[in-house]
Amino acid sequence: MAKFRSIILCSIALMIPLAGCSGKNNFVQNDKKMVTQSPPSANKPSADTKNVKYRQNGTSIQVVSNPETVPVLINKLNKLPDDYKPNDLTYPNIPFTFKEKIEKRKMRAIAAAAIEKLFAGAKQDGVNLLGVSAYRSHAVQTSLFNSYVKRDGYEAAKTYSAVPGTSEHETGLAIDVTGEDGKCAAEECFSGTEEAAWLQDHVAEYGFIIRYPKGKDAITGYTYEPWHLRYVGKSIAKEIMSRGITLEEYVNAAPVNN
């Protein structure tokens, strides 16, 4: 297990654990080993990567060359450039579990518009949702992941969080949600709620997927997270959700295999 340097943690009061949270950036450039990926299917987005190679605790990682593309694959094997920040972040008009107008309310414009429609659609069906956390900067992701490692150890932390650059929250296209009472926010108990059932049945109508489905840990690298929504666009979302697959399977990318 790599040793983690002591850093001054950013304030994480209001921060709720999500997949895509990350920690120490311990990458070594120019490693000779490279992740092998199957060619993507025709007319589907690919896990397109630059010819740059890294290692994180013995695992080869590649930097994506298309970070601004909506269906971009970000996971433990495909990371964002360290300096990437979406240039169209905005505040969606939805309620959150907190009142402060801070960065983690933000999403990319296309995802913000879609999440507003999703919340409105849920409300029409008698389901009231709250946002928990959306965009997260590289610096915040680093601090958050390191706090989890300090608390639970690296091996445990990486099953529910992500090292810097490999978190979907850094794309501005992901959001964690919960029910109107704010209970079970980013916790296992959310899986048995009315809100979780509604999301499973309806997210694709608004261009979102349940990014980390049940029983797909070996493919996504994360345990089941029914609260973690990822915007990919309606056509892709409908295919992924109707087939019960992951984004990795959709683009024929190599499974993470934790």
Secondary structure, DSSP 8 states (H G I E B T S, - for coil): ------------TT----TT--------TT-S---------TTS----EEEEEEEETTEEEEEES-TTSTT---BTTEE--TT---S-EE--S--BSS----GGG-EEHHHHHHHHHHHHHHHHTT--EEEEE----HHHHHHHHHHHHHHH-HHHHTTTS--TT--GGGGT-EEEEEETT-TTTTSGGGGGSHHHHHHHHHGGGGTEEEEE-TT-HHHHSS--EEEEEEE--HHHHHHHHHHT--HHHHTT------
